[in-house]
Amino acid sequence: MRVLLLGSGGREHALAWKLSQSSLLEELYIAPGNAGTKEHGTNVNISILDFKEVKRFVIENKINMVVVGPEAPLVKGIVDFFNSDIELSKVSVIGPNKMGAKIEGSKDFAKQFMNRHNIPTAKHGTFTKETISSGYEFLEAMAPPYVLKADGLAAGKGVLILDTISEAKQELKKMLTEEKFGEASSTVVIEEFLSGVELSCFVITDGDSYKILPEAKDYKRIKEGDKGLNTGGMGAISPVPFANPTFLEKIKNQIIIPTIKGFKAEGIVYKGFVFFGIINVKNEPYVIEYNCRMGDPETEVVLPRLKSDLLHLFEGIATNTLSECDVQFDERTTTTVVMVSGGYPESYEKGKQVYGLNSITESIVFHAGTISDGPAVISNGGRVLAVTSYGKDVVTALKKSYDSIEKIEFENSNYRKDIGFDVL
């Protein structure tokens, strides 16, 4: 099978690493990829949001399957583009159609979807510039802290958690009337703050059946002890110790099954990953958010635990035979620690040469933001590397990741030294 994988981050490197192990794979292309993905296939310099350019490459290179890594092409409708083009009709695309991708592309749509299918989530209200006074009243009726979410995609930055009513009203005004997050915050969802411990759950689905992948927990804040600014993710662990069989069964019955049935009931063509951001409130699961793709850096701990052939599972999704596929997992713990650029998550430095990668033997190093300059690896993003390790438990796996990080160097690099602290 000839496969084109879209994306350039740590998630896509992990997908390329796993796909390259498949006995079904004939050729793997990654667009645009990074310095790590080229070890598993051929990087191609095309824009993943230029669907006509993607089409040209697919036809010229006789691609059988397109795997969409990030959310933007899905929200923009790449699946619909392929499905409506006679020349692309035989090419499988792993990802939901535009309507399915709205579970991530619109927070309001996601909330309404959960309401329609009785899926547990926080109490909420949706407001626009025209209804801002109602938004103020809604805030006044709530207890702090106050959660404001930009309705659209805001590169992971569109969620604010505020302690005072005056801050909340001020930020609501900035979002709705001053375009704080651009078009993404022309609609804002205000929701009740839920107190509990979070985890990420993942399924793959062909629209009829589904398979549950290992759960994970990621760490978003830049500083130890979950302090400081939010990031795209500073590390992750899998499995999650507090996610016992009883709790996971509740997630399956109260959230996963109603979601998959909901897609079908609403005529949503959903063939790909569903990410469930879950919070455990007194042993009851609530959905914080949906994503229409795998998480990052969770992919870097989930895929290493997948023993099954990923391309075989994708073929099951494409042919509606996923129910016949066997899914097996490695029982070991996996941990990943993310090395980031100096200054991240605010304005950060790029163009730093990375040293020491060839000396790593105990971990898998997934590239998140790198480019090649001849044989040299150069930093090219905020999150640069995700260092993943196996172990019999969290402590053992983390020690390997941290020992490996000691051997890697680039100027002003930074990483959290306490990943997994809250489950130990």
TAPE-V271583 format. One record per helix or strand of 2 or more residues. SS is the DSSP state (helix for helix, strand for strand). FROM is the first residue (numbers start at 1). LEN is the number of residues. If there is no record, write none. Layout:
ss=SS from=FROM len=LEN
ss=SS from=FROM len=LEN
This chain:
ss=strand from=2 len=6
ss=helix from=10 len=10
ss=strand from=27 len=6
ss=helix from=37 len=3
ss=strand from=42 len=3
ss=helix from=51 len=10
ss=strand from=65 len=4
ss=helix from=72 len=5
ss=helix from=78 len=6
ss=helix from=86 len=3
ss=strand from=92 len=3
ss=helix from=98 len=8
ss=helix from=107 len=10
ss=strand from=124 len=5
ss=helix from=129 len=12
ss=strand from=146 len=5
ss=strand from=159 len=4
ss=helix from=165 len=13
ss=helix from=182 len=4
ss=strand from=187 len=6
ss=strand from=197 len=9
ss=strand from=210 len=3
ss=strand from=216 len=3
ss=strand from=221 len=3
ss=strand from=227 len=4
ss=strand from=235 len=4
ss=helix from=245 len=21
ss=strand from=272 len=10
ss=strand from=284 len=8
ss=helix from=299 len=7
ss=helix from=310 len=9
ss=helix from=322 len=3
ss=strand from=333 len=8
ss=strand from=353 len=3
ss=helix from=357 len=3
ss=strand from=364 len=4
ss=strand from=370 len=4
ss=strand from=376 len=4
ss=strand from=383 len=9
ss=helix from=394 len=12
ss=helix from=421 len=3
